[in-house]
Amino acid sequence: MAIAQRGQQKQIRELLRMLHDWKNSDFVRLPAALRGEIELARAQEAGDRTVSRRAQRGPENRCIADYVCTLTDEQCAHLYQLLSGAASPSLARAFAG
């Protein structure tokens, strides 16, 4: 069990790093749900009063962590494989978040 947990910790840590890098290099192609949360966090940070009534999103990195927390174990593993290049995307299983 400990071996599996260590592997999952590494995978999640790397997935967070890869999503952070993706955000910085190709923001417009992030999964829509993550991109929307980051845009909302940016608007709140900028003091946009039209979004101030919604729940505070916090820093952009928190949005990434929250997004990963919404994924199932299988989705995390699949997204990690796609971003790391360990798997090729297929139309049938393409990640559409």
Order of alpha helices (4+ residues) and beta strands (2+ residues): alpha-alpha-alpha-alpha
